[in-house]
């Protein structure tokens, strides 16, 4: 059974436990992280979810904490899963994908077929990380993670 950690809880790795950070849209996006939690639920992974159950968008201190928490946990995770839902452009997720594409960290990338910049993500990922196959659905993305873990 997978371990699940949600912001603001701090993730601490258990030995060699594989972990995956669920990177992608939060604000204005469908809660795709819960579907991914279900899809990966029987694995030995620790899932690190930045989407919190309760978040005060009007509190600048909450925003600072959230950004810091995500920064730390992207580094703590052994892999990062990026999902680009069709709901929003998700500029921070694009920024994070660009940053992590330039490292050796294991990444998984999926893009909803209706995502407005789908082609850009596919081409940029192919250029920066030819080892990464961009998934077309959450199910396909979860399968990639399960096969690699």
Buried (B, 14 or more C-beta within 10 A) or exposed (E): EBBBBBBEEEBEEEEEEBBBBBBBBBEEBEEBBEBBBEBBEEBEBBBBBBBBEEBEEEEEEBEEBBEEBBEEBBEBBBBBBBBBBBBBEBEBBBEBBEEBBEEEBBBBBBBBEEBEBBEEBBEBBEEBBEEBBBBBEBEEBBBBBBEEB
